[in-house]
Amino acid sequence: MLTPAFTRLAWSNLAAQSAEQVSLAAVPIVAVLALGAGAAQTGLLSAAQTLPFLILSIPAGLLADRHSRRRLLVGADLLLLPDRDEFQRLQRERLRRRRR
């Protein structure tokens, strides 16, 4: 039987991974429909979303093996906050333009 702490950790990781997958699908759609991005801009945006994974996956795996997984997950979520804030800023800017 799994411990309650592990179950909470697994559910929080599932939620974070689900949000990441939704973001990977939604950001290009929003860029095209709401911001009017072209094909090249959408391609660059998609590449920019996946490039950190390609570059950092092996070093992050080495760190994960040597450190507390809980602290690592919390730290990774904290690193995503600026990205979420920038996306919200872009949404507010777009809404302001529509109201004018």
Backbone as JSON Lines, residues from 0, in Angstrom:
{"i":0,"aa":"M","n":[0.85,-1.18,0.0],"ca":[0.0,0.0,0.0],"c":[0.9,1.25,0.0]}
{"i":1,"aa":"L","n":[0.46,2.26,-0.72],"ca":[1.24,3.49,-0.82],"c":[0.99,4.38,0.39]}
{"i":2,"aa":"T","n":[2.0,5.08,0.79],"ca":[1.85,5.99,1.93],"c":[1.06,7.22,1.5]}
{"i":3,"aa":"P","n":[0.38,7.88,2.44],"ca":[-0.38,9.09,2.1],"c":[0.51,10.19,1.52]}
{"i":4,"aa":"A","n":[1.72,10.31,2.01],"ca":[2.63,11.34,1.48],"c":[2.96,11.07,0.02]}
{"i":5,"aa":"F","n":[3.21,9.81,-0.32],"ca":[3.5,9.48,-1.71],"c":[2.28,9.68,-2.6]}
{"i":6,"aa":"T","n":[1.11,9.34,-2.09],"ca":[-0.12,9.53,-2.86],"c":[-0.34,11.01,-3.16]}
{"i":7,"aa":"R","n":[-0.14,11.87,-2.16],"ca":[-0.27,13.32,-2.39],"c":[0.75,13.8,-3.42]}
{"i":8,"aa":"L","n":[1.96,13.31,-3.31],"ca":[3.01,13.69,-4.25],"c":[2.66,13.23,-5.66]}
{"i":9,"aa":"A","n":[2.16,12.02,-5.79],"ca":[1.79,11.5,-7.11],"c":[0.65,12.31,-7.72]}
{"i":10,"aa":"W","n":[-0.36,12.64,-6.93],"ca":[-1.48,13.43,-7.45],"c":[-1.05,14.83,-7.83]}
{"i":11,"aa":"S","n":[-0.17,15.44,-7.04],"ca":[0.29,16.78,-7.39],"c":[1.14,16.75,-8.66]}
{"i":12,"aa":"N","n":[1.93,15.71,-8.82],"ca":[2.71,15.56,-10.04],"c":[1.8,15.33,-11.24]}
{"i":13,"aa":"L","n":[0.75,14.56,-11.07],"ca":[-0.22,14.34,-12.15],"c":[-0.87,15.66,-12.57]}
{"i":14,"aa":"A","n":[-1.24,16.47,-11.59],"ca":[-1.85,17.77,-11.89],"c":[-0.86,18.67,-12.64]}
{"i":15,"aa":"A","n":[0.38,18.7,-12.2],"ca":[1.38,19.54,-12.86],"c":[1.65,19.07,-14.29]}
{"i":16,"aa":"Q","n":[1.75,17.77,-14.49],"ca":[1.99,17.24,-15.83],"c":[0.79,17.5,-16.75]}
{"i":17,"aa":"S","n":[-0.42,17.38,-16.2],"ca":[-1.62,17.67,-17.0],"c":[-1.65,19.13,-17.42]}
{"i":18,"aa":"A","n":[-1.32,20.02,-16.51],"ca":[-1.29,21.44,-16.84],"c":[-0.23,21.73,-17.9]}
{"i":19,"aa":"E","n":[0.89,21.06,-17.82],"ca":[1.96,21.25,-18.81],"c":[1.49,20.82,-20.19]}
{"i":20,"aa":"Q","n":[0.8,19.7,-20.27],"ca":[0.32,19.21,-21.57],"c":[-0.76,20.14,-22.15]}
{"i":21,"aa":"V","n":[-1.63,20.64,-21.3],"ca":[-2.64,21.6,-21.76],"c":[-1.95,22.86,-22.27]}
{"i":22,"aa":"S","n":[-0.93,23.31,-21.57],"ca":[-0.18,24.49,-22.0],"c":[0.49,24.28,-23.35]}
{"i":23,"aa":"L","n":[1.09,23.11,-23.55],"ca":[1.74,22.83,-24.83],"c":[0.76,22.87,-26.0]}
{"i":24,"aa":"A","n":[-0.49,22.5,-25.74],"ca":[-1.5,22.53,-26.79],"c":[-2.14,23.91,-26.92]}
{"i":25,"aa":"A","n":[-2.38,24.58,-25.8],"ca":[-3.16,25.81,-25.81],"c":[-2.36,27.03,-26.26]}
{"i":26,"aa":"V","n":[-1.11,27.12,-25.91],"ca":[-0.33,28.33,-26.22],"c":[-0.25,28.59,-27.72]}
{"i":27,"aa":"P","n":[0.06,27.61,-28.57],"ca":[0.06,27.91,-30.0],"c":[-1.32,28.29,-30.54]}
{"i":28,"aa":"I","n":[-2.35,27.66,-30.02],"ca":[-3.71,27.99,-30.46],"c":[-4.06,29.42,-30.09]}
{"i":29,"aa":"V","n":[-3.74,29.82,-28.87],"ca":[-3.99,31.19,-28.43],"c":[-3.14,32.16,-29.24]}
{"i":30,"aa":"A","n":[-1.91,31.79,-29.52],"ca":[-1.03,32.68,-30.29],"c":[-1.62,32.96,-31.68]}
{"i":31,"aa":"V","n":[-2.19,31.95,-32.3],"ca":[-2.75,32.12,-33.64],"c":[-4.09,32.85,-33.58]}
{"i":32,"aa":"L","n":[-4.99,32.37,-32.74],"ca":[-6.35,32.91,-32.74],"c":[-6.46,34.28,-32.07]}
{"i":33,"aa":"A","n":[-5.79,34.47,-30.95],"ca":[-5.95,35.71,-30.2],"c":[-4.9,36.76,-30.55]}
{"i":34,"aa":"L","n":[-3.7,36.32,-30.86],"ca":[-2.62,37.28,-31.1],"c":[-2.26,37.41,-32.57]}
{"i":35,"aa":"G","n":[-2.84,36.57,-33.43],"ca":[-2.59,36.67,-34.85],"c":[-1.2,36.24,-35.28]}
{"i":36,"aa":"A","n":[-0.61,35.29,-34.59],"ca":[0.73,34.81,-34.94],"c":[0.7,34.04,-36.25]}
{"i":37,"aa":"G","n":[1.77,34.16,-37.0],"ca":[1.89,33.43,-38.25],"c":[2.48,32.05,-38.04]}
{"i":38,"aa":"A","n":[2.67,31.34,-39.13],"ca":[3.19,29.97,-39.05],"c":[4.59,29.93,-38.45]}
{"i":39,"aa":"A","n":[5.46,30.84,-38.9],"ca":[6.84,30.85,-38.39],"c":[6.87,31.2,-36.91]}
{"i":40,"aa":"Q","n":[6.06,32.18,-36.51],"ca":[6.03,32.57,-35.1],"c":[5.5,31.43,-34.23]}
{"i":41,"aa":"T","n":[4.48,30.74,-34.72],"ca":[3.92,29.62,-33.98],"c":[4.94,28.49,-33.86]}
{"i":42,"aa":"G","n":[5.68,28.24,-34.92],"ca":[6.73,27.22,-34.87],"c":[7.83,27.57,-33.89]}
{"i":43,"aa":"L","n":[8.24,28.83,-33.89],"ca":[9.26,29.27,-32.92],"c":[8.75,29.17,-31.49]}
{"i":44,"aa":"L","n":[7.48,29.51,-31.3],"ca":[6.89,29.41,-29.97],"c":[6.86,27.97,-29.49]}
{"i":45,"aa":"S","n":[6.47,27.06,-30.36],"ca":[6.45,25.64,-29.99],"c":[7.85,25.12,-29.71]}
{"i":46,"aa":"A","n":[8.81,25.55,-30.51],"ca":[10.19,25.13,-30.26],"c":[10.69,25.69,-28.93]}
{"i":47,"aa":"A","n":[10.35,26.93,-28.63],"ca":[10.77,27.55,-27.37],"c":[10.14,26.85,-26.18]}
{"i":48,"aa":"Q","n":[8.96,26.29,-26.36],"ca":[8.31,25.57,-25.26],"c":[8.99,24.24,-24.98]}
{"i":49,"aa":"T","n":[9.5,23.56,-26.01],"ca":[10.06,22.22,-25.82],"c":[11.59,22.21,-25.7]}
{"i":50,"aa":"L","n":[12.25,23.27,-26.12],"ca":[13.71,23.32,-26.08],"c":[14.3,23.14,-24.68]}
{"i":51,"aa":"P","n":[13.74,23.78,-23.65],"ca":[14.31,23.56,-22.31],"c":[14.28,22.09,-21.89]}
{"i":52,"aa":"F","n":[13.24,21.37,-22.27],"ca":[13.17,19.94,-21.93],"c":[14.32,19.18,-22.59]}
{"i":53,"aa":"L","n":[14.57,19.48,-23.85],"ca":[15.64,18.77,-24.57],"c":[17.01,19.08,-23.99]}
{"i":54,"aa":"I","n":[17.21,20.31,-23.56],"ca":[18.53,20.72,-23.06],"c":[18.75,20.28,-21.61]}
{"i":55,"aa":"L","n":[17.72,20.37,-20.8],"ca":[17.88,20.19,-19.36],"c":[17.48,18.82,-18.82]}
{"i":56,"aa":"S","n":[16.94,17.94,-19.64],"ca":[16.41,16.69,-19.1],"c":[17.49,15.81,-18.46]}
{"i":57,"aa":"I","n":[18.64,15.66,-19.08],"ca":[19.68,14.8,-18.5],"c":[20.28,15.43,-17.25]}
{"i":58,"aa":"P","n":[20.68,16.73,-17.25],"ca":[21.19,17.3,-16.0],"c":[20.14,17.3,-14.88]}
{"i":59,"aa":"A","n":[18.88,17.54,-15.23],"ca":[17.83,17.51,-14.2],"c":[17.64,16.11,-13.64]}
{"i":60,"aa":"G","n":[17.78,15.11,-14.48],"ca":[17.68,13.74,-14.01],"c":[18.81,13.39,-13.04]}
{"i":61,"aa":"L","n":[19.99,13.88,-13.33],"ca":[21.11,13.65,-12.41],"c":[20.86,14.33,-11.06]}
{"i":62,"aa":"L","n":[20.33,15.55,-11.11],"ca":[20.0,16.24,-9.86],"c":[18.9,15.51,-9.09]}
{"i":63,"aa":"A","n":[17.91,15.02,-9.81],"ca":[16.8,14.32,-9.15],"c":[17.27,13.08,-8.42]}
{"i":64,"aa":"D","n":[18.27,12.43,-8.96],"ca":[18.79,11.23,-8.3],"c":[19.56,11.56,-7.03]}
{"i":65,"aa":"R","n":[20.03,12.78,-6.91],"ca":[20.88,13.14,-5.78],"c":[20.19,13.98,-4.72]}
{"i":66,"aa":"H","n":[18.98,14.49,-5.01],"ca":[18.31,15.41,-4.08],"c":[16.89,14.97,-3.79]}
{"i":67,"aa":"S","n":[16.28,15.65,-2.83],"ca":[14.9,15.37,-2.44],"c":[13.95,15.64,-3.6]}
{"i":68,"aa":"R","n":[13.13,14.68,-3.92],"ca":[12.2,14.84,-5.02],"c":[11.13,15.89,-4.73]}
{"i":69,"aa":"R","n":[10.72,15.97,-3.49],"ca":[9.72,16.97,-3.11],"c":[10.25,18.38,-3.37]}
{"i":70,"aa":"R","n":[11.46,18.65,-2.9],"ca":[12.04,19.98,-3.12],"c":[12.26,20.25,-4.61]}
{"i":71,"aa":"L","n":[12.62,19.22,-5.35],"ca":[12.83,19.38,-6.78],"c":[11.53,19.73,-7.5]}
{"i":72,"aa":"L","n":[10.43,19.07,-7.14],"ca":[9.14,19.37,-7.76],"c":[8.66,20.78,-7.41]}
{"i":73,"aa":"V","n":[8.83,21.16,-6.17],"ca":[8.44,22.52,-5.76],"c":[9.28,23.55,-6.5]}
{"i":74,"aa":"G","n":[10.57,23.3,-6.59],"ca":[11.45,24.23,-7.31],"c":[11.09,24.34,-8.78]}
{"i":75,"aa":"A","n":[10.75,23.21,-9.41],"ca":[10.37,23.24,-10.82],"c":[9.08,24.04,-11.02]}
{"i":76,"aa":"D","n":[8.12,23.87,-10.13],"ca":[6.88,24.65,-10.23],"c":[7.16,26.13,-10.04]}
{"i":77,"aa":"L","n":[8.07,26.47,-9.16],"ca":[8.4,27.88,-8.95],"c":[9.08,28.49,-10.18]}
{"i":78,"aa":"L","n":[9.84,27.67,-10.9],"ca":[10.48,28.17,-12.12],"c":[9.46,28.49,-13.22]}
{"i":79,"aa":"L","n":[8.3,27.84,-13.17],"ca":[7.27,28.08,-14.19],"c":[6.44,29.33,-13.92]}
{"i":80,"aa":"L","n":[6.51,29.88,-12.73],"ca":[5.7,31.05,-12.4],"c":[5.93,32.25,-13.32]}
{"i":81,"aa":"P","n":[7.16,32.62,-13.65],"ca":[7.33,33.77,-14.55],"c":[6.67,33.55,-15.92]}
{"i":82,"aa":"D","n":[6.71,32.33,-16.42],"ca":[6.09,32.01,-17.7],"c":[4.57,32.22,-17.62]}
{"i":83,"aa":"R","n":[3.97,31.75,-16.55],"ca":[2.53,31.93,-16.36],"c":[2.18,33.4,-16.2]}
{"i":84,"aa":"D","n":[3.0,34.13,-15.49],"ca":[2.74,35.57,-15.32],"c":[2.83,36.31,-16.65]}
{"i":85,"aa":"E","n":[3.8,35.97,-17.47],"ca":[3.94,36.62,-18.78],"c":[2.75,36.31,-19.67]}
{"i":86,"aa":"F","n":[2.29,35.09,-19.65],"ca":[1.12,34.72,-20.45],"c":[-0.11,35.5,-20.0]}
{"i":87,"aa":"Q","n":[-0.3,35.63,-18.7],"ca":[-1.43,36.41,-18.19],"c":[-1.3,37.88,-18.58]}
{"i":88,"aa":"R","n":[-0.09,38.41,-18.57],"ca":[0.12,39.8,-18.98],"c":[-0.25,39.99,-20.44]}
{"i":89,"aa":"L","n":[0.14,39.03,-21.28],"ca":[-0.21,39.11,-22.7],"c":[-1.72,39.03,-22.9]}
{"i":90,"aa":"Q","n":[-2.39,38.22,-22.12],"ca":[-3.84,38.13,-22.22],"c":[-4.5,39.45,-21.84]}
{"i":91,"aa":"R","n":[-4.04,40.06,-20.75],"ca":[-4.61,41.34,-20.33],"c":[-4.37,42.42,-21.38]}
{"i":92,"aa":"E","n":[-3.18,42.43,-21.97],"ca":[-2.86,43.4,-23.0],"c":[-3.78,43.23,-24.21]}
{"i":93,"aa":"R","n":[-4.01,42.01,-24.6],"ca":[-4.89,41.73,-25.75],"c":[-6.32,42.17,-25.44]}
{"i":94,"aa":"L","n":[-6.8,41.93,-24.23],"ca":[-8.15,42.35,-23.85],"c":[-8.27,43.87,-23.85]}
{"i":95,"aa":"R","n":[-7.23,44.56,-23.42],"ca":[-7.27,46.03,-23.44],"c":[-7.37,46.55,-24.86]}
{"i":96,"aa":"R","n":[-6.66,45.92,-25.8],"ca":[-6.72,46.34,-27.19],"c":[-8.11,46.12,-27.79]}
{"i":97,"aa":"R","n":[-8.76,45.04,-27.4],"ca":[-10.09,44.75,-27.91],"c":[-11.11,45.77,-27.43]}
{"i":98,"aa":"R","n":[-10.95,46.24,-26.2],"ca":[-11.91,47.19,-25.62],"c":[-11.83,48.56,-26.27]}
{"i":99,"aa":"R","n":[-10.72,48.9,-26.89],"ca":[-10.54,50.24,-27.49],"c":[-11.28,50.38,-28.76]}
